[in-house]
Amino acid sequence: MSERVGDWAPAEFERHGRELLAMVREHFESVREVPVTVPRTSAELMDALRAPLPEAGEDFARVLADTRDRVLPHVVHWNHPSFHAYFANSASFPGVLAETLTAAMNVNAMLWKSGPAASALERVVLDWVAELVGYPAGADSVLVNGASLATLYALAAARDAALGDDVRVNGVPAGATLRVYTSEQAHSSVDKAAITLGIGQANVVRLPVDEHYRLRPEVLEEAIRRDLAAGAVPVAVVATVGTTSVGAADPVAPVAEVCARHGVWLHVDAAFGGFWRLAPSLTDAVEDLSPADSLVVNPHKCLYVPMEATVLHCRRRGALARTFRLVPEYLTSHQDADTVDFMDLSPQLGRSFRALKLWWVIRSFGRAGLARRLENSVGQARWLRASVERHPDWHCPVTSLYPLVCLRFEPAALRGRRAEVDALNAAVVEEVNASGSAFVSHAVVEEGYVIRVSIGNIHTTHEDVERLWELLTAVAARLSPAPAASPAA
Ligand SMILES: Cc1ncc(COP(=O)(O)O)c(C=O)c1O
């Protein structure tokens, strides 16, 4: 179409930007009429979207219209007030706008020199996050894309701390058995890190949990002692604060004591659980994260910051750089006391200006505003739990401190028939999700299959949670076998 070179004129950018913002505004003004998901097969989606590579540039109005008509209707709306699957997260508007400016400036924050404002702001927001989650000031810290990679980087530093500098040059010594200890409830990113680091998935020791799904310090102690006696090298313990399936929290202080006794690195995965201490009603109840040698928290999970934004803190100063600092000639730069070249703290070289969206979100809401919003979610979850417990056919087989509600429908006709109750609950999830009115996920706990409702989206109101409960109970009642279908029938 166009023969021109160069970019759009700035005025053209602004015009399209306004059109885009109007589209986003319309979406959120009527978001409750938008299905959270519309089930489509992958073939249907590919048929709708597959197209030949465009030879000539297209009019942006057409690209935007196609996005509105052919892409957005198939999106799973993670930013929908009735999205309750996985961990409900939300991109707040200040964060969304920050992403636009970040892209417009296109800063690369690999070195202080290559992105001084971005690097300085990264230091500022990392300090703020440490203060928000109660981690000691002065740690080495870095923004990364997700908790999985943060855990990988932390365990790489832990491995090198356990084995010494030689690992960097020669790799893991032949015959060495390295061990990472965690609970059977820990996230799969721990295994992936072990696989990637050459520790091996078989050397992730997944320990049994107590009745509240928490790591048991005495079992951990025993496992480390046994391995030491057998000549293995304990590299790290990974404790979780806010487990993925049920929102349990490992007891950090006693686990830290075990680690200290054996000189083992403690990594705490608080990707989900890290920020809830801000909610006033939870402040005294949540685990103290300060004993962790390294800590991961996800502002993109609970702090209203758009994907991708994870914080890795490490109080063992210099440990991350010891593993990752490697400076080719073209990247040499002047260092002073305030300078951080963030490329030294992870394997990532080119890095986007992630700090801006944290800065905008934290400044826009303030500590008190964040606390109020988190408390609001906690209250919504309490209401849902209480409603579940009042219903004769529903209960919560496991209770989390956090706004993660695991519930199970067990009508009298099926009481004690686990497989059938599991299938019924799975059918409820399927039907609720197919309705488009809400999106939930599931977990399997001691008792069986549970419907898992994560609450935490900034747009979710009490009425949304009431509607979800009405939907769940209505669908369950419809799918439930009539009382006549009880064993006697
Ligand atoms: C406890 C926990 N840790 C780590 C992760 C991985 O997070 P990310 O998607 O940021 O890599 C998750 C994801 O849900 C999680 O629940």
Ligand as a Chemical Component Dictionary entry (heavy atoms), coordinates in Angstrom:
data_LIG
# 
_chem_comp.id                   LIG 
_chem_comp.type                 NON-POLYMER 
_chem_comp.pdbx_formal_charge   0 
_chem_comp.three_letter_code    LIG 
# 
loop_
_chem_comp_atom.comp_id 
_chem_comp_atom.atom_id 
_chem_comp_atom.alt_atom_id 
_chem_comp_atom.type_symbol 
_chem_comp_atom.charge 
_chem_comp_atom.model_Cartn_x 
_chem_comp_atom.model_Cartn_y 
_chem_comp_atom.model_Cartn_z 
_chem_comp_atom.pdbx_ordinal 
LIG C1 C1 C 0 3.895 -20.733 44.049 1  
LIG C2 C2 C 0 4.285 -20.438 42.632 2  
LIG N1 N1 N 0 5.576 -20.279 42.320 3  
LIG C3 C3 C 0 5.977 -20.013 41.064 4  
LIG C4 C4 C 0 5.069 -19.872 40.047 5  
LIG C5 C5 C 0 5.555 -19.568 38.660 6  
LIG O1 O1 O 0 5.246 -18.246 38.379 7  
LIG P1 P1 P 0 5.623 -17.561 36.982 8  
LIG O2 O2 O 0 4.458 -17.816 36.100 9  
LIG O3 O3 O 0 5.778 -16.110 37.346 10 
LIG O4 O4 O 0 6.886 -18.179 36.483 11 
LIG C6 C6 C 0 3.715 -20.038 40.308 12 
LIG C7 C7 C 0 2.713 -19.896 39.248 13 
LIG O5 O5 O 0 1.532 -19.908 39.458 14 
LIG C8 C8 C 0 3.313 -20.328 41.639 15 
LIG O6 O6 O 0 2.028 -20.544 41.934 16 
# 
loop_
_chem_comp_bond.comp_id 
_chem_comp_bond.atom_id_1 
_chem_comp_bond.atom_id_2 
_chem_comp_bond.value_order 
_chem_comp_bond.pdbx_ordinal 
LIG C1 C2 SING 1  
LIG C2 N1 SING 2  
LIG C2 C8 DOUB 3  
LIG N1 C3 DOUB 4  
LIG C3 C4 SING 5  
LIG C4 C5 SING 6  
LIG C4 C6 DOUB 7  
LIG C5 O1 SING 8  
LIG O1 P1 SING 9  
LIG P1 O2 DOUB 10 
LIG P1 O3 SING 11 
LIG P1 O4 SING 12 
LIG C6 C7 SING 13 
LIG C6 C8 SING 14 
LIG C7 O5 DOUB 15 
LIG C8 O6 SING 16 
# 
